[in-house]
Amino acid sequence: MSIETLSAAVRNIPDFPIAGIQFKDFTTLFQDARYLKELSDILYERYKDKGITKVVGIESRGFFMGPATALRLNAGFVPIRKPGKLPYRTIEEKYTKEYGEDAVQIHEDALEKNDIVLIHDDLLATGGTMAAAYNLVKKLGVKKIYINFLIELEDLRGRELFDKDVEIDTILKYDI
Ligand code: AMP
């Protein structure tokens, strides 16, 4: 199946949730068993030889393909969540959004120094959310970090927030 077929299965909703946003709705892709399987196969093929020990998913849309990918890679799954959701001791990273500040947290004992980590989220827009997640994972001192998104909005240039040596992979690319 071609990437174009998968791209065409994502529904674009203009002006959601606010005017000016072209919202990429991938529920239309997930609901078709053939597309879901193809997406899972692509993720598996891209990371099967990297020695990934933990997939880290970002709340909440990183919780769809994150655990599914962890299962296929024979890796563990670790959630990064919004403040106040994780029950044990956490570390936190704040970041700036379009309007105001936000933060993400991870359990302080969720990763260890020998882990090879794949951080996964649905979509790369400005990159602020993933940059905060990346800093959190780095603070826990793992061996290597890979980053993956299902979708990249290339015109927003979110990639530029990251050092050149960070491997960022995206499956479906749109201008905006
Ligand atoms: P950012 O921190 O700007 O990269 O935004 C990342 C998060 O915002 C993603 O995890 C998405 O869930 C959501 N998001 C931002 N822009 C869009 C969009 N155009 N369509 C769908 N989700 C979006």
Backbone and ligand atoms as CSV (ligand in chain L), in Angstrom:
chain,resi,resn,atom,element,x,y,z
A,1,MET,N,N,0.857,-1.205,0.000
A,1,MET,CA,C,0.000,0.000,0.000
A,1,MET,C,C,0.886,1.245,0.000
A,2,SER,N,N,0.469,2.246,-0.756
A,2,SER,CA,C,1.334,3.424,-0.868
A,2,SER,C,C,1.077,4.417,0.269
A,3,ILE,N,N,2.100,5.245,0.513
A,3,ILE,CA,C,1.975,6.313,1.502
A,3,ILE,C,C,0.857,7.274,1.077
A,4,GLU,N,N,0.705,7.461,-0.249
A,4,GLU,CA,C,-0.359,8.354,-0.751
A,4,GLU,C,C,-1.745,7.844,-0.339
A,5,THR,N,N,-1.917,6.513,-0.385
A,5,THR,CA,C,-3.208,5.940,0.017
A,5,THR,C,C,-3.475,6.221,1.492
A,6,LEU,N,N,-2.448,6.038,2.317
A,6,LEU,CA,C,-2.614,6.306,3.752
A,6,LEU,C,C,-2.885,7.792,3.987
A,7,SER,N,N,-2.123,8.641,3.292
A,7,SER,CA,C,-2.302,10.106,3.451
A,7,SER,C,C,-3.724,10.515,3.115
A,8,ALA,N,N,-4.257,9.919,2.044
A,8,ALA,CA,C,-5.604,10.292,1.600
A,8,ALA,C,C,-6.671,9.821,2.583
A,9,ALA,N,N,-6.334,8.842,3.426
A,9,ALA,CA,C,-7.304,8.322,4.400
A,9,ALA,C,C,-7.425,9.207,5.642
A,10,VAL,N,N,-6.499,10.153,5.812
A,10,VAL,CA,C,-6.597,11.097,6.936
A,10,VAL,C,C,-7.557,12.212,6.519
A,11,ARG,N,N,-8.529,12.481,7.393
A,11,ARG,CA,C,-9.544,13.494,7.056
A,11,ARG,C,C,-9.074,14.861,7.549
A,12,ASN,N,N,-9.171,15.849,6.689
A,12,ASN,CA,C,-8.797,17.213,7.088
A,12,ASN,C,C,-10.058,17.987,7.487
A,13,ILE,N,N,-10.023,18.551,8.694
A,13,ILE,CA,C,-11.181,19.337,9.145
A,13,ILE,C,C,-10.738,20.806,9.270
A,14,PRO,N,N,-11.180,21.660,8.346
A,14,PRO,CA,C,-10.786,23.065,8.425
A,14,PRO,C,C,-11.406,23.747,9.644
A,15,ASP,N,N,-10.644,24.659,10.236
A,15,ASP,CA,C,-11.122,25.508,11.339
A,15,ASP,C,C,-11.584,24.725,12.570
A,16,PHE,N,N,-10.906,23.622,12.885
A,16,PHE,CA,C,-11.178,22.881,14.127
A,16,PHE,C,C,-9.866,22.762,14.903
A,17,PRO,N,N,-9.839,22.999,16.202
A,17,PRO,CA,C,-10.928,23.456,17.080
A,17,PRO,C,C,-11.146,24.960,17.031
A,18,ILE,N,N,-10.222,25.694,16.355
A,18,ILE,CA,C,-10.406,27.143,16.223
A,18,ILE,C,C,-10.116,27.544,14.777
A,19,ALA,N,N,-10.571,28.721,14.393
A,19,ALA,CA,C,-10.389,29.216,13.028
A,19,ALA,C,C,-8.906,29.210,12.653
A,20,GLY,N,N,-8.618,28.767,11.441
A,20,GLY,CA,C,-7.237,28.807,10.934
A,20,GLY,C,C,-6.496,27.488,11.061
A,21,ILE,N,N,-6.981,26.571,11.903
A,21,ILE,CA,C,-6.307,25.271,12.064
A,21,ILE,C,C,-6.879,24.264,11.051
A,22,GLN,N,N,-5.982,23.567,10.365
A,22,GLN,CA,C,-6.392,22.465,9.480
A,22,GLN,C,C,-6.189,21.188,10.296
A,23,PHE,N,N,-7.224,20.719,10.953
A,23,PHE,CA,C,-7.073,19.596,11.887
A,23,PHE,C,C,-6.969,18.275,11.141
A,24,LYS,N,N,-5.915,17.532,11.449
A,24,LYS,CA,C,-5.718,16.229,10.814
A,24,LYS,C,C,-6.374,15.155,11.678
A,25,ASP,N,N,-7.492,14.637,11.175
A,25,ASP,CA,C,-8.281,13.639,11.901
A,25,ASP,C,C,-7.909,12.248,11.387
A,26,PHE,N,N,-7.108,11.510,12.178
A,26,PHE,CA,C,-6.684,10.194,11.682
A,26,PHE,C,C,-7.612,9.071,12.141
A,27,THR,N,N,-8.758,9.410,12.762
A,27,THR,CA,C,-9.705,8.344,13.122
A,27,THR,C,C,-10.193,7.628,11.857
A,28,THR,N,N,-10.240,8.351,10.740
A,28,THR,CA,C,-10.683,7.745,9.472
A,28,THR,C,C,-9.658,6.740,8.948
A,29,LEU,N,N,-8.413,6.922,9.330
A,29,LEU,CA,C,-7.368,5.964,8.946
A,29,LEU,C,C,-7.402,4.754,9.883
A,30,PHE,N,N,-7.522,5.028,11.183
A,30,PHE,CA,C,-7.525,3.942,12.180
A,30,PHE,C,C,-8.718,3.000,12.014
A,31,GLN,N,N,-9.857,3.538,11.564
A,31,GLN,CA,C,-11.081,2.710,11.564
A,31,GLN,C,C,-11.096,1.651,10.467
A,32,ASP,N,N,-10.158,1.742,9.528
A,32,ASP,CA,C,-10.073,0.753,8.456
A,32,ASP,C,C,-8.963,-0.248,8.789
A,33,ALA,N,N,-9.319,-1.509,8.954
A,33,ALA,CA,C,-8.363,-2.532,9.410
A,33,ALA,C,C,-7.125,-2.619,8.508
A,34,ARG,N,N,-7.304,-2.421,7.194
A,34,ARG,CA,C,-6.156,-2.522,6.263
A,34,ARG,C,C,-5.173,-1.386,6.500
A,35,TYR,N,N,-5.703,-0.185,6.721
A,35,TYR,CA,C,-4.830,0.967,6.940
A,35,TYR,C,C,-4.112,0.860,8.290
A,36,LEU,N,N,-4.861,0.402,9.289
A,36,LEU,CA,C,-4.274,0.272,10.625
A,36,LEU,C,C,-3.124,-0.735,10.609
A,37,LYS,N,N,-3.333,-1.837,9.910
A,37,LYS,CA,C,-2.304,-2.874,9.810
A,37,LYS,C,C,-1.073,-2.319,9.068
A,38,GLU,N,N,-1.316,-1.583,7.998
A,38,GLU,CA,C,-0.226,-1.010,7.211
A,38,GLU,C,C,0.615,-0.042,8.066
A,39,LEU,N,N,-0.068,0.790,8.838
A,39,LEU,CA,C,0.612,1.748,9.716
A,39,LEU,C,C,1.472,1.007,10.741
A,40,SER,N,N,0.898,-0.028,11.317
A,40,SER,CA,C,1.611,-0.824,12.304
A,40,SER,C,C,2.831,-1.508,11.669
A,41,ASP,N,N,2.667,-2.003,10.443
A,41,ASP,CA,C,3.792,-2.646,9.745
A,41,ASP,C,C,4.908,-1.646,9.445
A,42,ILE,N,N,4.526,-0.441,9.037
A,42,ILE,CA,C,5.539,0.591,8.732
A,42,ILE,C,C,6.349,0.903,9.992
A,43,LEU,N,N,5.636,1.099,11.102
A,43,LEU,CA,C,6.339,1.407,12.362
A,43,LEU,C,C,7.268,0.260,12.753
A,44,TYR,N,N,6.763,-0.949,12.635
A,44,TYR,CA,C,7.572,-2.119,12.990
A,44,TYR,C,C,8.826,-2.191,12.112
A,45,GLU,N,N,8.674,-2.043,10.809
A,45,GLU,CA,C,9.812,-2.134,9.889
A,45,GLU,C,C,10.857,-1.063,10.187
A,46,ARG,N,N,10.399,0.149,10.533
A,46,ARG,CA,C,11.351,1.243,10.759
A,46,ARG,C,C,12.168,1.076,12.032
A,47,TYR,N,N,11.604,0.388,13.023
A,47,TYR,CA,C,12.292,0.331,14.321
A,47,TYR,C,C,12.713,-1.061,14.762
A,48,LYS,N,N,12.429,-2.098,13.981
A,48,LYS,CA,C,12.662,-3.468,14.449
A,48,LYS,C,C,14.137,-3.768,14.697
A,49,ASP,N,N,15.043,-3.063,14.007
A,49,ASP,CA,C,16.473,-3.355,14.179
A,49,ASP,C,C,17.202,-2.344,15.056
A,50,LYS,N,N,16.467,-1.517,15.775
A,50,LYS,CA,C,17.097,-0.443,16.568
A,50,LYS,C,C,17.334,-0.854,18.016
A,51,GLY,N,N,16.867,-2.003,18.405
A,51,GLY,CA,C,17.076,-2.440,19.800
A,51,GLY,C,C,16.221,-1.678,20.801
A,52,ILE,N,N,15.057,-1.186,20.361
A,52,ILE,CA,C,14.176,-0.406,21.251
A,52,ILE,C,C,13.743,-1.263,22.448
A,53,THR,N,N,13.943,-0.726,23.663
A,53,THR,CA,C,13.511,-1.443,24.866
A,53,THR,C,C,12.241,-0.831,25.469
A,54,LYS,N,N,11.999,0.480,25.203
A,54,LYS,CA,C,10.783,1.134,25.711
A,54,LYS,C,C,10.223,2.084,24.662
A,55,VAL,N,N,8.921,1.996,24.456
A,55,VAL,CA,C,8.228,3.023,23.672
A,55,VAL,C,C,7.575,3.966,24.675
A,56,VAL,N,N,7.834,5.263,24.520
A,56,VAL,CA,C,7.235,6.280,25.380
A,56,VAL,C,C,6.172,7.004,24.561
A,57,GLY,N,N,4.918,6.985,25.023
A,57,GLY,CA,C,3.821,7.647,24.301
A,57,GLY,C,C,3.381,8.887,25.044
A,58,ILE,N,N,3.051,9.939,24.287
A,58,ILE,CA,C,2.634,11.199,24.895
A,58,ILE,C,C,1.098,11.277,24.915
A,59,GLU,N,N,0.549,11.632,26.111
A,59,GLU,CA,C,-0.909,11.774,26.263
A,59,GLU,C,C,-1.451,12.807,25.283
A,60,SER,N,N,-2.552,12.577,24.650
A,60,SER,CA,C,-3.274,11.325,24.684
A,60,SER,C,C,-3.184,10.585,23.344
A,61,ARG,N,N,-2.852,11.301,22.290
A,61,ARG,CA,C,-2.896,10.620,20.986
A,61,ARG,C,C,-1.668,9.756,20.720
A,62,GLY,N,N,-0.671,9.846,21.606
A,62,GLY,CA,C,0.452,8.920,21.518
A,62,GLY,C,C,0.124,7.575,22.160
A,63,PHE,N,N,-1.116,7.481,22.724
A,63,PHE,CA,C,-1.526,6.238,23.379
A,63,PHE,C,C,-2.252,5.291,22.419
A,64,PHE,N,N,-2.424,5.688,21.159
A,64,PHE,CA,C,-3.053,4.769,20.188
A,64,PHE,C,C,-2.003,3.805,19.634
A,65,MET,N,N,-1.048,4.345,18.873
A,65,MET,CA,C,-0.065,3.473,18.227
A,65,MET,C,C,1.133,3.181,19.137
A,66,GLY,N,N,1.295,3.929,20.217
A,66,GLY,CA,C,2.439,3.704,21.106
A,66,GLY,C,C,2.456,2.295,21.684
A,67,PRO,N,N,1.412,1.893,22.425
A,67,PRO,CA,C,1.396,0.533,22.988
A,67,PRO,C,C,1.378,-0.548,21.905
A,68,ALA,N,N,0.678,-0.285,20.791
A,68,ALA,CA,C,0.616,-1.268,19.703
A,68,ALA,C,C,2.024,-1.504,19.138
A,69,THR,N,N,2.795,-0.443,19.021
A,69,THR,CA,C,4.161,-0.560,18.491
A,69,THR,C,C,5.071,-1.247,19.505
A,70,ALA,N,N,4.890,-0.904,20.779
A,70,ALA,CA,C,5.694,-1.548,21.834
A,70,ALA,C,C,5.496,-3.066,21.806
A,71,LEU,N,N,4.250,-3.491,21.653
A,71,LEU,CA,C,3.960,-4.933,21.608
A,71,LEU,C,C,4.699,-5.604,20.458
A,72,ARG,N,N,4.659,-4.973,19.289
A,72,ARG,CA,C,5.300,-5.580,18.121
A,72,ARG,C,C,6.818,-5.586,18.241
A,73,LEU,N,N,7.364,-4.573,18.923
A,73,LEU,CA,C,8.831,-4.489,19.062
A,73,LEU,C,C,9.341,-5.271,20.266
A,74,ASN,N,N,8.409,-5.888,20.988
A,74,ASN,CA,C,8.802,-6.605,22.199
A,74,ASN,C,C,9.427,-5.664,23.227
A,75,ALA,N,N,8.895,-4.455,23.287
A,75,ALA,CA,C,9.407,-3.428,24.204
A,75,ALA,C,C,8.341,-3.108,25.245
A,76,GLY,N,N,8.738,-2.411,26.306
A,76,GLY,CA,C,7.763,-1.928,27.286
A,76,GLY,C,C,7.124,-0.639,26.795
A,77,PHE,N,N,6.044,-0.231,27.472
A,77,PHE,CA,C,5.402,1.040,27.136
A,77,PHE,C,C,5.379,1.935,28.363
A,78,VAL,N,N,5.721,3.219,28.177
A,78,VAL,CA,C,5.755,4.198,29.273
A,78,VAL,C,C,4.945,5.429,28.853
A,79,PRO,N,N,3.980,5.867,29.686
A,79,PRO,CA,C,3.213,7.069,29.345
A,79,PRO,C,C,3.871,8.357,29.851
A,80,ILE,N,N,3.810,9.384,29.025
A,80,ILE,CA,C,4.087,10.759,29.476
A,80,ILE,C,C,2.719,11.425,29.563
A,81,ARG,N,N,2.410,12.005,30.737
A,81,ARG,CA,C,1.052,12.506,30.930
A,81,ARG,C,C,1.037,13.955,31.386
A,82,LYS,N,N,-0.146,14.534,31.334
A,82,LYS,CA,C,-0.332,15.898,31.827
A,82,LYS,C,C,-0.255,15.889,33.349
A,83,PRO,N,N,0.072,17.047,33.976
A,83,PRO,CA,C,0.270,17.085,35.431
A,83,PRO,C,C,-0.928,16.547,36.217
A,84,GLY,N,N,-0.603,15.823,37.295
A,84,GLY,CA,C,-1.631,15.341,38.213
A,84,GLY,C,C,-2.238,13.998,37.842
A,85,LYS,N,N,-1.800,13.387,36.748
A,85,LYS,CA,C,-2.411,12.118,36.306
A,85,LYS,C,C,-1.615,10.893,36.753
A,86,LEU,N,N,-0.285,11.021,36.853
A,86,LEU,CA,C,0.529,9.852,37.219
A,86,LEU,C,C,0.588,9.741,38.737
A,87,PRO,N,N,0.363,8.552,39.295
A,87,PRO,CA,C,0.179,8.423,40.743
A,87,PRO,C,C,1.463,8.381,41.576
A,88,TYR,N,N,2.581,7.990,40.954
A,88,TYR,CA,C,3.819,7.832,41.734
A,88,TYR,C,C,4.664,9.102,41.596
A,89,ARG,N,N,5.920,9.068,42.107
A,89,ARG,CA,C,6.791,10.249,42.017
A,89,ARG,C,C,7.136,10.531,40.551
A,90,THR,N,N,7.079,11.820,40.179
A,90,THR,CA,C,7.291,12.192,38.776
A,90,THR,C,C,8.375,13.261,38.646
A,91,ILE,N,N,8.896,13.412,37.434
A,91,ILE,CA,C,9.638,14.620,37.083
A,91,ILE,C,C,8.823,15.337,36.017
A,92,GLU,N,N,9.028,16.661,35.932
A,92,GLU,CA,C,8.155,17.485,35.090
A,92,GLU,C,C,8.957,18.403,34.185
A,93,GLU,N,N,8.412,18.702,33.036
A,93,GLU,CA,C,9.015,19.668,32.106
A,93,GLU,C,C,7.914,20.615,31.644
A,94,LYS,N,N,8.178,21.925,31.800
A,94,LYS,CA,C,7.193,22.916,31.350
A,94,LYS,C,C,7.508,23.317,29.915
A,95,TYR,N,N,6.503,23.743,29.180
A,95,TYR,CA,C,6.738,24.265,27.836
A,95,TYR,C,C,5.691,25.317,27.498
A,96,THR,N,N,6.040,26.145,26.514
A,96,THR,CA,C,5.153,27.243,26.139
A,96,THR,C,C,4.278,26.824,24.969
A,97,LYS,N,N,2.988,27.074,25.085
A,97,LYS,CA,C,2.065,26.802,23.984
A,97,LYS,C,C,1.632,28.149,23.406
A,98,GLU,N,N,0.798,28.086,22.379
A,98,GLU,CA,C,0.343,29.324,21.747
A,98,GLU,C,C,-0.252,30.280,22.791
A,99,TYR,N,N,-1.094,29.714,23.678
A,99,TYR,CA,C,-1.641,30.525,24.749
A,99,TYR,C,C,-1.206,29.924,26.071
A,100,GLY,N,N,-0.244,30.567,26.727
A,100,GLY,CA,C,0.169,30.164,28.066
A,100,GLY,C,C,1.105,28.965,28.115
A,101,GLU,N,N,1.274,28.470,29.342
A,101,GLU,CA,C,2.220,27.378,29.601
A,101,GLU,C,C,1.504,26.059,29.805
A,102,ASP,N,N,2.227,24.975,29.562
A,102,ASP,CA,C,1.703,23.651,29.873
A,102,ASP,C,C,2.871,22.830,30.420
A,103,ALA,N,N,2.610,21.613,30.843
A,103,ALA,CA,C,3.682,20.775,31.379
A,103,ALA,C,C,3.361,19.313,31.112
A,104,VAL,N,N,4.423,18.496,31.098
A,104,VAL,CA,C,4.250,17.044,30.978
A,104,VAL,C,C,5.080,16.371,32.065
A,105,GLN,N,N,4.648,15.168,32.449
A,105,GLN,CA,C,5.327,14.445,33.529
A,105,GLN,C,C,5.568,12.992,33.139
A,106,ILE,N,N,6.594,12.410,33.783
A,106,ILE,CA,C,6.873,10.981,33.624
A,106,ILE,C,C,7.237,10.428,35.001
A,107,HIS,N,N,6.937,9.178,35.246
A,107,HIS,CA,C,7.374,8.561,36.507
A,107,HIS,C,C,8.897,8.531,36.551
A,108,GLU,N,N,9.434,8.895,37.710
A,108,GLU,CA,C,10.894,9.034,37.811
A,108,GLU,C,C,11.637,7.696,37.653
A,109,ASP,N,N,10.930,6.572,37.856
A,109,ASP,CA,C,11.591,5.265,37.745
A,109,ASP,C,C,11.163,4.494,36.486
A,110,ALA,N,N,10.589,5.225,35.492
A,110,ALA,CA,C,10.019,4.533,34.327
A,110,ALA,C,C,11.074,4.061,33.333
A,111,LEU,N,N,12.241,4.696,33.345
A,111,LEU,CA,C,13.300,4.356,32.378
A,111,LEU,C,C,14.607,4.159,33.117
A,112,GLU,N,N,15.525,3.427,32.487
A,112,GLU,CA,C,16.841,3.222,33.109
A,112,GLU,C,C,17.949,3.473,32.102
A,113,LYS,N,N,19.187,3.503,32.606
A,113,LYS,CA,C,20.273,4.008,31.755
A,113,LYS,C,C,20.554,3.148,30.519
A,114,ASN,N,N,20.188,1.900,30.536
A,114,ASN,CA,C,20.429,1.047,29.359
A,114,ASN,C,C,19.284,1.047,28.351
A,115,ASP,N,N,18.233,1.818,28.644
A,115,ASP,CA,C,17.090,1.806,27.727
A,115,ASP,C,C,17.387,2.512,26.407
A,116,ILE,N,N,16.895,1.910,25.333
A,116,ILE,CA,C,16.874,2.551,24.016
A,116,ILE,C,C,15.412,2.887,23.765
A,117,VAL,N,N,15.130,4.190,23.654
A,117,VAL,CA,C,13.756,4.673,23.758
A,117,VAL,C,C,13.252,5.210,22.420
A,118,LEU,N,N,12.019,4.844,22.096
A,118,LEU,CA,C,11.316,5.461,20.973
A,118,LEU,C,C,10.204,6.308,21.566
A,119,ILE,N,N,10.296,7.650,21.404
A,119,ILE,CA,C,9.200,8.517,21.865
A,119,ILE,C,C,8.255,8.716,20.695
A,120,HIS,N,N,6.971,8.458,20.941
A,120,HIS,CA,C,5.985,8.486,19.857
A,120,HIS,C,C,4.829,9.440,20.182
A,121,ASP,N,N,4.441,10.224,19.168
A,121,ASP,CA,C,3.216,11.017,19.278
A,121,ASP,C,C,2.526,11.044,17.926
A,122,ASP,N,N,1.297,11.546,17.914
A,122,ASP,CA,C,0.540,11.495,16.652
A,122,ASP,C,C,1.065,12.486,15.627
A,123,LEU,N,N,1.360,13.714,16.048
A,123,LEU,CA,C,1.550,14.756,15.047
A,123,LEU,C,C,2.575,15.797,15.488
A,124,LEU,N,N,3.472,16.145,14.573
A,124,LEU,CA,C,4.462,17.204,14.809
A,124,LEU,C,C,3.947,18.494,14.187
A,125,ALA,N,N,3.603,19.456,15.063
A,125,ALA,CA,C,3.190,20.782,14.591
A,125,ALA,C,C,4.342,21.739,14.901
A,126,THR,N,N,4.240,22.513,15.988
A,126,THR,CA,C,5.355,23.408,16.342
A,126,THR,C,C,6.485,22.652,17.040
A,127,GLY,N,N,6.193,21.476,17.577
A,127,GLY,CA,C,7.217,20.653,18.211
A,127,GLY,C,C,7.366,20.861,19.709
A,128,GLY,N,N,6.608,21.824,20.275
A,128,GLY,CA,C,6.768,22.145,21.700
A,128,GLY,C,C,6.503,20.960,22.622
A,129,THR,N,N,5.466,20.204,22.330
A,129,THR,CA,C,5.111,19.075,23.190
A,129,THR,C,C,6.209,18.015,23.161
A,130,MET,N,N,6.670,17.678,21.968
A,130,MET,CA,C,7.699,16.638,21.862
A,130,MET,C,C,9.030,17.110,22.456
A,131,ALA,N,N,9.348,18.400,22.285
A,131,ALA,CA,C,10.619,18.900,22.851
A,131,ALA,C,C,10.600,18.729,24.372
A,132,ALA,N,N,9.453,19.004,24.999
A,132,ALA,CA,C,9.342,18.835,26.453
A,132,ALA,C,C,9.476,17.347,26.818
A,133,ALA,N,N,8.832,16.478,26.051
A,133,ALA,CA,C,8.908,15.036,26.309
A,133,ALA,C,C,10.352,14.542,26.129
A,134,TYR,N,N,11.010,15.019,25.101
A,134,TYR,CA,C,12.400,14.643,24.825
A,134,TYR,C,C,13.304,15.044,26.003
A,135,ASN,N,N,13.095,16.261,26.520
A,135,ASN,CA,C,13.904,16.713,27.667
A,135,ASN,C,C,13.657,15.858,28.895
A,136,LEU,N,N,12.397,15.457,29.096
A,136,LEU,CA,C,12.070,14.583,30.241
A,136,LEU,C,C,12.823,13.260,30.150
A,137,VAL,N,N,12.770,12.657,28.958
A,137,VAL,CA,C,13.414,11.348,28.769
A,137,VAL,C,C,14.931,11.490,28.936
A,138,LYS,N,N,15.474,12.588,28.407
A,138,LYS,CA,C,16.919,12.832,28.536
A,138,LYS,C,C,17.345,12.930,30.004
A,139,LYS,N,N,16.490,13.593,30.800
A,139,LYS,CA,C,16.788,13.755,32.230
A,139,LYS,C,C,16.914,12.411,32.943
A,140,LEU,N,N,16.222,11.400,32.434
A,140,LEU,CA,C,16.292,10.082,33.077
A,140,LEU,C,C,17.514,9.288,32.617
A,141,GLY,N,N,18.305,9.858,31.721
A,141,GLY,CA,C,19.628,9.319,31.410
A,141,GLY,C,C,19.652,8.016,30.649
A,142,VAL,N,N,18.855,7.896,29.582
A,142,VAL,CA,C,18.819,6.646,28.806
A,142,VAL,C,C,19.969,6.602,27.787
A,143,LYS,N,N,20.116,5.430,27.147
A,143,LYS,CA,C,21.248,5.202,26.239
A,143,LYS,C,C,21.069,5.925,24.892
A,144,LYS,N,N,19.849,5.860,24.348
A,144,LYS,CA,C,19.600,6.455,23.023
A,144,LYS,C,C,18.114,6.770,22.883
A,145,ILE,N,N,17.820,7.868,22.158
A,145,ILE,CA,C,16.413,8.264,21.973
A,145,ILE,C,C,16.101,8.429,20.484
A,146,TYR,N,N,15.047,7.768,20.028
A,146,TYR,CA,C,14.488,7.989,18.688
A,146,TYR,C,C,13.141,8.678,18.859
A,147,ILE,N,N,12.767,9.479,17.848
A,147,ILE,CA,C,11.479,10.175,17.893
A,147,ILE,C,C,10.658,9.822,16.663
A,148,ASN,N,N,9.374,9.544,16.886
A,148,ASN,CA,C,8.494,9.231,15.751
A,148,ASN,C,C,7.138,9.919,15.885
A,149,PHE,N,N,6.651,10.405,14.749
A,149,PHE,CA,C,5.283,10.917,14.645
A,149,PHE,C,C,4.593,10.220,13.476
A,150,LEU,N,N,3.283,10.051,13.575
A,150,LEU,CA,C,2.534,9.552,12.416
A,150,LEU,C,C,2.498,10.625,11.331
A,151,ILE,N,N,2.321,11.886,11.759
A,151,ILE,CA,C,2.093,12.992,10.822
A,151,ILE,C,C,3.037,14.156,11.122
A,152,GLU,N,N,3.550,14.778,10.049
A,152,GLU,CA,C,4.353,16.001,10.211
A,152,GLU,C,C,3.735,17.118,9.372
A,153,LEU,N,N,3.556,18.279,9.998
A,153,LEU,CA,C,3.111,19.467,9.253
A,153,LEU,C,C,4.376,20.268,8.946
A,154,GLU,N,N,4.919,20.067,7.753
A,154,GLU,CA,C,6.281,20.523,7.464
A,154,GLU,C,C,6.443,22.049,7.507
A,155,ASP,N,N,5.400,22.773,7.102
A,155,ASP,CA,C,5.536,24.242,7.064
A,155,ASP,C,C,5.746,24.850,8.457
A,156,LEU,N,N,5.362,24.126,9.500
A,156,LEU,CA,C,5.509,24.668,10.863
A,156,LEU,C,C,6.924,24.472,11.413
A,157,ARG,N,N,7.733,23.707,10.712
A,157,ARG,CA,C,9.163,23.536,10.991
A,157,ARG,C,C,9.486,23.142,12.434
A,158,GLY,N,N,8.650,22.263,12.988
A,158,GLY,CA,C,8.854,21.787,14.356
A,158,GLY,C,C,10.182,21.070,14.542
A,159,ARG,N,N,10.678,20.463,13.473
A,159,ARG,CA,C,11.966,19.743,13.535
A,159,ARG,C,C,13.116,20.609,14.014
A,160,GLU,N,N,12.997,21.905,13.711
A,160,GLU,CA,C,14.128,22.796,14.004
A,160,GLU,C,C,14.353,22.995,15.501
A,161,LEU,N,N,13.401,22.570,16.328
A,161,LEU,CA,C,13.585,22.667,17.785
A,161,LEU,C,C,14.595,21.643,18.297
A,162,PHE,N,N,14.919,20.647,17.474
A,162,PHE,CA,C,15.738,19.522,17.941
A,162,PHE,C,C,17.152,19.592,17.378
A,163,ASP,N,N,18.108,19.058,18.144
A,163,ASP,CA,C,19.489,18.978,17.658
A,163,ASP,C,C,19.512,18.145,16.385
A,164,LYS,N,N,20.454,18.446,15.522
A,164,LYS,CA,C,20.563,17.751,14.225
A,164,LYS,C,C,20.771,16.234,14.380
A,165,ASP,N,N,21.419,15.831,15.472
A,165,ASP,CA,C,21.734,14.408,15.630
A,165,ASP,C,C,20.567,13.568,16.177
A,166,VAL,N,N,19.409,14.223,16.471
A,166,VAL,CA,C,18.253,13.449,16.938
A,166,VAL,C,C,17.535,12.877,15.716
A,167,GLU,N,N,17.315,11.549,15.723
A,167,GLU,CA,C,16.642,10.898,14.581
A,167,GLU,C,C,15.131,11.047,14.713
A,168,ILE,N,N,14.561,11.923,13.883
A,168,ILE,CA,C,13.108,12.153,13.896
A,168,ILE,C,C,12.513,11.570,12.629
A,169,ASP,N,N,11.561,10.657,12.803
A,169,ASP,CA,C,10.952,10.009,11.651
A,169,ASP,C,C,9.445,10.283,11.653
A,170,THR,N,N,8.923,10.655,10.486
A,170,THR,CA,C,7.481,10.870,10.362
A,170,THR,C,C,6.975,10.072,9.163
A,171,ILE,N,N,5.753,9.593,9.243
A,171,ILE,CA,C,5.249,8.698,8.191
A,171,ILE,C,C,4.489,9.475,7.113
A,172,LEU,N,N,3.556,10.312,7.531
A,172,LEU,CA,C,2.749,11.063,6.568
A,172,LEU,C,C,3.085,12.543,6.677
A,173,LYS,N,N,3.408,13.171,5.554
A,173,LYS,CA,C,3.820,14.582,5.590
A,173,LYS,C,C,2.817,15.441,4.815
A,174,TYR,N,N,2.444,16.557,5.437
A,174,TYR,CA,C,1.567,17.538,4.799
A,174,TYR,C,C,2.248,18.898,4.917
A,175,ASP,N,N,1.893,19.844,4.027
A,175,ASP,CA,C,2.471,21.183,4.168
A,175,ASP,C,C,1.984,21.789,5.476
A,176,ILE,N,N,0.661,21.744,5.687
A,176,ILE,CA,C,0.083,22.312,6.917
A,176,ILE,C,C,-1.191,21.563,7.272
L,1,AMP,P1,P,2.918,20.865,18.873
L,1,AMP,O1,O,3.377,20.889,20.308
L,1,AMP,O2,O,2.634,22.256,18.332
L,1,AMP,O3,O,3.849,20.093,17.967
L,1,AMP,O4,O,1.475,20.177,18.863
L,1,AMP,C1,C,1.389,18.825,19.047
L,1,AMP,C2,C,0.028,18.289,19.434
L,1,AMP,O5,O,-1.073,19.118,19.094
L,1,AMP,C3,C,-0.136,17.006,18.663
L,1,AMP,O6,O,0.136,15.921,19.517
L,1,AMP,C4,C,-1.553,17.011,18.158
L,1,AMP,O7,O,-2.332,16.135,18.942
L,1,AMP,C5,C,-2.055,18.431,18.319
L,1,AMP,N1,N,-2.164,19.143,17.021
L,1,AMP,C6,C,-1.538,20.293,16.684
L,1,AMP,N2,N,-1.889,20.708,15.458
L,1,AMP,C7,C,-2.754,19.784,14.963
L,1,AMP,C8,C,-3.461,19.619,13.717
L,1,AMP,N3,N,-3.354,20.503,12.715
L,1,AMP,N4,N,-4.226,18.522,13.568
L,1,AMP,C9,C,-4.341,17.612,14.570
L,1,AMP,N5,N,-3.713,17.707,15.763
L,1,AMP,C10,C,-2.924,18.777,15.969
